[in-house]
Amino acid sequence: MKRQERENMIKFLSRVREMSMERLMVLTDEDVEHLYTRAYTDHEAYEEVM
């Protein structure tokens, strides 16, 4: 995963899931990607309903 991609995922998670940046920074790339995928899917589904 590229550094910029990881940073974007962490910023998204910190806003949408209200997770602390410190907590997200220590996760592995795989963990960040997994959380991002779940959060993005949920967020996208919510936006379709609205």
N, C-alpha and C positions, 0 to 999 in steps of 0.2 A: 504494500500500500504506500502510496506517495505521502509525503509529509503534509502537503496542502490538503489532500483528501482527508487525512486523519483529523487535521485541525477543523475542517468544515463539519465533519461528523460530530466532533466533540462540541462545537459551538451549537449545533442543532440540538443535540441531546441535552445540553445544559439549559436551553430555552424551553424545549417541549416537555422534557421529563423532569425539569427542575433538579437536575443532578449537579453536584458541585464539580467544578473544573478539576480540583485536586484529586477527587475520586476517579474521574474519567482518565486523567493523565497516567495513572499507574496501571490501567488495564492493558491487556495485550491487544494487538491489532485485531485479532479474531474476536475478542470480546466486544470491542468497540463496534466492529462491523455487525456483529449479531444484534447488539442493542439498537444500533442505528436502523437496521433493516426492520426490526419489530416496531420501533417507534415511528418510522416513516410510513409503514403500511397502515398502522393505526391512525396516524395523522391524516393520511390520504383518504382513508375510508370515512373519517369524521368530516372532512371537507366536502366529500361527495354528498353526504346527508344534508349538510347545511345548504 
